[in-house]
């Protein structure tokens, strides 16, 4: 089991690095298209949100007895961290190319632009979750850790809202992400209620 | 296609007598000095050999009739509109298009528009004009001098480009159809044809696309009816065969593939201002001081570039057009 887990770890790391390597190859080959910064923002943002939703799907897989508990813990952590790193990359591209690393501009935008408020809040939550994702959990009790990490749901919903608010007219993609999120959320709520009823 | 390319190059490469005469007439008309007549061969060298222009016929595909609006016509470079700015790469300007009639994905439009049929093309002139009618596009512009003008183009989304349009002054076309004294606005309508324009099968916008100008804006010398880009007929994805270009306004005002021009007494109900009136106004003048409700308009990014530059009032055409809005509160009428 231990070797299977470490094998899974390597495989997951590799899978998580694929979007980044793909983006790097586009940059190296000057294939980012007419609006390279928008392309990078779009790519990293979409990757981050997708990984976040995949991470939310891990526990339902475990509840359906499709994966073991140690595998669940491992996958959830790695994929969640992947979402955080792509989200951080997304923020860095914005900071560097869109606002030239101006902290004043960042604070102004976070205060003034609701879609940036939403995206930035989502990333702050992911930062807290990433910092406490290790084995030591920074001294948090089991319950405190559980409670903190349930914040992944507000983070994902804020990320979907951020995505939705950027669209001019065509909201298909963010609506699809939103529906997937709601399905994943309800998957978590229903078994809990069933347990309580039993 | 190679033949067409050589022919165009030859036509425009030589300053012949006719061009010289046309130039003199232009000077007489008081339109400032016009520069060299040569359509710079540099466009042809950078555009290459029409990789995917969608004009002409290709084996295994539907045969197209050629839109030949530029054939056997002299094109004059208007020296008033030759800004000292780097031109946007043709592959960027023709590969990144907001043209929801085909797709909301800007980089998907060119391919989806490749088989668009832009010839023959009629434009209906209607409303408060004396010479109403359904005109062939070539007839509508045959008596106007084709000019090339390099304009800045600023999208409301925050990207921009600098491109050489080929076309005619909108004012000269409008004057030819003689607006009545009641005309106060001009309404433009894009083709509605979901078979050819697959984006229209979804109701992402309220089709057909409608845009409009106040009559004095439409008669302003900057307002342009473009039928070409980079010295060639208008690529389908950029609004073939004829589109509006109003460079001091956000790009969505510059309506594409126009089939109807109607002069009206009332302000036209334009597509984006109907969809989100708090976000897109009727005027939509480029204005760094008035944010879009969701994002800032202070900066813009030229296509192909990583860095941002400052957006100028009226997209840098303040001197020319600010006078149109002396009595208008530009914050209220954004």
HADDOCK unambig.tbl for C-alpha pairs under 7 A between the chains (distance, minus, plus):
assign (segid A and resid 34 and name CA) (segid B and resid 92 and name CA) 4.83 0.50 0.50
assign (segid A and resid 34 and name CA) (segid B and resid 96 and name CA) 6.25 0.50 0.50
assign (segid A and resid 34 and name CA) (segid B and resid 303 and name CA) 5.17 0.50 0.50
assign (segid A and resid 34 and name CA) (segid B and resid 304 and name CA) 4.80 0.50 0.50
assign (segid A and resid 35 and name CA) (segid B and resid 303 and name CA) 5.45 0.50 0.50
assign (segid A and resid 35 and name CA) (segid B and resid 304 and name CA) 5.75 0.50 0.50
assign (segid A and resid 36 and name CA) (segid B and resid 304 and name CA) 6.81 0.50 0.50
assign (segid A and resid 36 and name CA) (segid B and resid 306 and name CA) 6.57 0.50 0.50
assign (segid A and resid 37 and name CA) (segid B and resid 306 and name CA) 6.04 0.50 0.50
assign (segid A and resid 97 and name CA) (segid B and resid 306 and name CA) 6.72 0.50 0.50
assign (segid A and resid 97 and name CA) (segid B and resid 307 and name CA) 6.27 0.50 0.50
assign (segid A and resid 113 and name CA) (segid B and resid 294 and name CA) 6.02 0.50 0.50
assign (segid A and resid 113 and name CA) (segid B and resid 295 and name CA) 6.78 0.50 0.50
assign (segid A and resid 169 and name CA) (segid B and resid 204 and name CA) 6.27 0.50 0.50
assign (segid A and resid 170 and name CA) (segid B and resid 104 and name CA) 6.80 0.50 0.50
assign (segid A and resid 170 and name CA) (segid B and resid 204 and name CA) 6.04 0.50 0.50
